[in-house]
Amino acid sequence: MDIIEQKKEIRRRIRLLKPNLRNEDYMAFGRQLAQTLTDRDDVKAAGVIVAYWPLIDELNTGPFIMECVKRGKRVYLPVIKGHDLVFKEFTGYKCLAREPRFGILEPQGTAELDICGSGDGVIMIAPGMAFTTEGARLGRGRGFYDRAFATLVKAKKIGVCYKCQVVQELPTEEHDAKMDSVVAI
């Protein structure tokens, strides 16, 4: 089986393992993630957080995002632009609109993250289909995040997921970005 087929098979297996959570459990996992991340020294020290607004099968980052805003951090969320991601500032729920291709909630009409500094002092919270404890990441297969990581090379990358998404090993290619750490809830 070639590497593309191996990745597809892992994605299929992980989809079956991901929990179908009741709303209160989904929120509880989100609060646990928020506590875990905001307790980290690197997150405390960062002035800019790049996160994501979750899809229904992703770990809930909403409580973390709101806590970062409350603490005065600038928070940016991905916006799909062609085949790439740009990051726009999250200014509250009212700035979010559903993107038609993938159904992702994205900030609209807000400032875009200036990537001239290549991500110095930036924490990136990234979703994924699977991770290893060493930081290998398997996304959904379109390369959006890998291309974004390549532009924000100095940003500290933290992968977040459910515990069932952590695997022993992942097939990787040269373009697959590695996380600096992984938080599994």
Number of C-alpha atoms within 10 A of each C-alpha: 7 7 12 12 10 14 21 14 13 17 20 12 14 17 15 9 13 17 14 11 12 9 9 9 12 17 17 14 19 19 18 15 24 20 14 14 19 17 11 10 9 14 20 13 13 16 16 22 23 24 22 26 21 14 14 11 14 18 23 25 24 19 18 20 25 18 15 22 16 10 12 11 18 19 25 26 24 25 19 15 10 8 9 15 18 17 24 21 22 28 18 12 12 9 14 18 13 12 14 8 7 9 10 19 20 23 26 18 12 14 13 17 18 11 13 9 13 15 20 15 17 24 23 25 22 20 24 20 24 29 30 19 17 13 21 24 26 25 19 14 14 10 17 18 20 19 16 16 24 14 15 19 16 15 22 23 22 20 24 27 22 22 14 15 22 22 15 10 14 18 14 16 9 5 11 18 22 20 22 15 18 22 18 17 15
